[in-house]
Amino acid sequence: MTQHATQITHRSVTSPAGRIHLVEQGSGPLVLLVHGFPESWYSWRHQLPALAAAGYRAVAVDVRGYGRSSRPAPVDAYRMLDLVEDNVRVVRALGEESAVVVGHDWGATIAAHSALLRPEVFRAVGLLSVPYTPPGGPRPSDVFTRLGGGAEEFYVAYFQEPGRAEAEVEPDVRGWLAGFYAALSADTMPAPGAPDPHFVARGGTLRDRFPKGRLPGWLSEDDLDVYAGEFERTGLTGALNRYRAMDRDWEDLTAHAGAPLTQPSLFVGGSQDASTTWLADAIEAYPVTLPGLVASHVLDGCGHWIQQERPEDVNRILVDWLAAVTA
């Protein structure tokens, strides 16, 4: 690994929201890394040096609402169109015409829509944990409200009311994050048959079903300090507003209903991740929805936090895929 590849640079660039904070490492073709909920650029800490060593300019952003990026107040400021424009502004601010975009969790959906809406900028797209599903279908809030039935509430529906989830998190941000991460990690998630942590009992809270007493193997106390320190400073409203803007996305993207992603693509999921198992139909539809798919992997025994749970596997997959799509 060269000395240049080991250097990490923090900077901010202007965006419609104000600023986007990013962390950059390496030189070569630009690879933009987009995190999910509730994370930050730090979730790519294992990928930045690996991609830099492989000859890429790896850039991990704080999505608007997170970390050192701007946190506009209106829920509408977190619509997908604006998040895509943030990514375009980052590419342009770095002096590049195009990039490969890779995302995890919500970042995968942001990456997919960046490629869908701005194909001239994003020439290849990698999706971790959350499969691509084209725009369209029923209104999201209607779908997620029905999922819980009478006795339970799906977490996405629980997140909709401004201030509600914040009130649960705020008294103990660090403990809430630890429980949320553990609930979706392969080595600490609740056993089969236990109450599902994706749902909230009526009158209860999400954390009622979080595992207690042990951090997942991928998350050290120091790592948790980094995440907790950011959210203790910023709060979670910006992050939660992504969920609250989903109906606006549904309206904004009507013209793209059913549209495939035609660029070279990659999917990596975890066998123990509900995002992969619940959306198995979306993966089966890839010949239609991702006609440019180069590789698809489901990592056995892996949970939701895929690039942190299995960094060596993910790094190898990413480097091999990038070699194919940037040659």
N, C-alpha and C positions, 0 to 999 in steps of 0.2 A: 504494500500500500504506500503510495507516495505521500510526502509531507502535505502537498496541496490537498490531497483527498481527505486528510484527517482534520482539516480546519473547518470549523463551523462558524458561520456568520449570521448574526441576527440583523434584520433591517425591517423597515416599514415602507410600504408604497401606498400611493393614493388610490382610493376607490370611491365609488358612489356613496358608500357609507361613511367615508372619511379616510380611514387607513386600514390596511391589511398587514398584519405582522407575519413575517416569514423567517424560516431558518434555512440556510443554503449550505450545501457541501458538495465539493467536486466541480468538475468541468466536463463539457461534452453536451450531447443532446439533452434537452430539458425534460425532466420528469417531475410533474406536479403531484404532490401527495396531499390528499384531502381527508381529514379525520372525521369521526362520527361523534355520537352522544354517549356519555358526557366526557369528552376527552380534550385534546389540544394537539398542537404540532408534536408534542412529546410522545404521542403514541407511535410515531415513526422513528424513534430514537435508534432502533436496531437497523432500520432500512437505510437511513441517510448515509452512514459510513460504508455499507455494503454496496450501495449503488454508486457512490463516489469512487470507490476502489475499482468498480467494474467499468469506469469511464463515462459516467453520466453526471449531469448537473442536477442533483437531487434537491428539491425545494419543498418543504413542508409548511403549510400555512396554518395560522389560527383562523378558522372560519369566522365570518362576522358574528358578533355576539359572544365570542370566546376570547380568553387570554388577553393579549395586548392589542387585538384588533378592535375597531370601533363597535359600539353596541347601541345602535339606534333604538329609540323607544317604540315606534309603532310596530305592531305585529306584521303589517303589510311589508315592512322593510326586510322581512325574512323570506319573502316569496322566492321561488326557484329562479325566476328570471333575474333577480338581483344577485343571487349567489353565483349564477353562471357569469354574469357580467364582472363580478369580483375576480373570478378566475381568469377571464380574458384580460383584465387590467393588470393582473400580476404578470402574465406572460409578456405583455407589451412593456411593462415597466422594467422587466429584466432584459429588454432589448431583443426579444425573440419573436419570430413570426408564428411559431407553432410549438406544440408540446405533446408529450404523452401524459395523460391524466390517469391517476390511480386513486381510488377512494375506498374507504372502509365504512360500513354501517351507513349512516346518513351521507357520509362522504362518497360512498359508492353511488347513491342516487344522484348526488350533485355532480359527480364525475360523468355519469351516464347522460344526464341532461345537458351537461356542457358539451359532450360529444354530439348529442342529438341536435342541439340548437346552433352550435358553432363548429361545424365539421371542418371548416377551413383553418381553424385554430388548433383543434384537438384531433390529432391524426390517428390516435390509438387510445383505447380505454381499458383499464383494468379494474375489476370489481371484486372486492373482498367482502364476504359474509352475506351481503344482500344481493340477490339476483336481479337482473334487469327485468322490469315489467313496463311495457309501453304505457304512455299516458292514456287515459280514458277509463271507461267503466263507471260504476256508481260513484256518487259523491263520497269522499273518504270518511267524513264525519258520520254519515249514515252507516257505513260498513262497520266502523270501529265501535259505534254505540251498540249495535246488535250483537257484537261478539261476546260480550259478557253475560248475556241473559239477564235474569232477574237478580240472582244472588251475588254476582261479581261484575266488576267493571274492568275492561281491558285497559292496560296502562296508557295507551295513546289517547283514549277517551278521558282518562283521569287527568292527563296533562293539559286538556283543552282550556279549562277555566283559569284565567290569569290569577296568580297568587296562591292557588290551591296546593300545587306540588311544592312551590317555594316555601310555604309554611311548614311542610313536612321536613324539608331538607335543612332549612336555615339553622335550627337549634344545634345541629351536629353535622356539618357538611362532611367532615372527614369520615365519620362513622357511616353516613349514608352512602358515600361513594364506595367505601370498602365493601359494604353489603351489596350494592348494585353490581360492582365488578365480580364479586364472589358468586352472585346468583346466576351469572351467565358464563362462568368459567367451568371447563370440563372437570377440573379436580375438586371443585367446591360447590357446584350447583346442587340443588335439592335432589334427593333420590327419586327415582320413578315412583309415582303414586303420591308423592308429597304435594301440598298445595302449590300451584304454579305461580312463580314470582312475577309472571307477566300480567297477572290479574290482581285486583284489589277487592277484598270483601267489602260489601256495602257497609259504610260507616267506618271502615278501617283505613289503613295507609299501605303504601307499597312496601315500606320497610318491614311490615309485620311478617312478611314471608322471606326476607333475606336471610341467608345463612349467617351464623354468628360465631365468632371466636377464632377464625382462621382466615388469613389472606390466601388468595390463590398463589400458586407457585411462581407465576410470572411477575407478581407485584410485590416488590420489596417495600419496607416501611419508607425508605427514601423516595421511591417512585410515588407512593401514595401521598407523601408530603408535597411533591410537585403539583399533582392534580388538585389536592385539597387547597394548597396555597393560592392557586389561581381562582378557584371557585369561591373561596372565602373572600377574596378581593372583589370579584366581579358579580357574584351571585349567579343563579342559574336561569334567570328570566330570558336572557338573550338566547341561550341554548334551547330552552323550552319553546321559544317562539317559532322555531322551525316546525314543530308539530302543529302549532296553532295557525300556521299559514297554509296548511295542506289543502283546504277547500279553495283558497285563492289560486293555488297552483292548478287545481282541477279546472278552474275557469280559464286561467291564462293559456293552458296548453291544449285546449279543445281542438285546435287545428292540427295537432300532432297525434291525435288518438290513433293507437295501433301502430305507430311508426317504429320500424326496426332501427337498430344501430348497425351501420354498414361498415364502420372502420374495423381494423384488426382489433380483437378483444380478447380478454382473459377473465375467467371466473375462478375464484378460490373460496371454498366454504369449509365449514367444520361439520363433522358428522353429528356432533352433540349440540349444534347451534339451531335454535328454533327458526332463525331466519332462513336457514337452508332447508330444514325439514318441512316447515309450513309452506314454503314456496317451491316445493318440488315440481309442481306443474309448470312454474315459470322456467325452471331449469330444463325440463323436458321440451319446452317450446323454443329453445335456443336456435334450432335450425331455421326457424322463421324470424325470431326476434333479434338474434345475433348472428346473421349470416356470415360475418367475418370472424367468427370465433376461432382462435388459434389453439387454445388449450383450456380445459376445464378440469379442476381438481376438487375433490372433497377429502380433507385430511381426517383420517380416522382418529377418533378420540379427542378431537379438538372442539373447543367451545366457540364463543362469539368473538373474543378478542384476539383474532387469529394471528395478526402480525406480531403480537406480543406473547401469545401462548406458544407459538411455533415459529420463532424468528428465522431460524436457519432454513427450515423448509420453505417459508415464504420468500426469503431472500433468493434462494436458489431458483424457485419458480419465476420470480420477477426478472432476475438477470437473464435466464434462458429465454423468456418471452420477449424481453426488450431486445435481445440480440437478434431475434427473428423479425421484429417489427421496425427496428431502426437501422437495419443493414442497408 
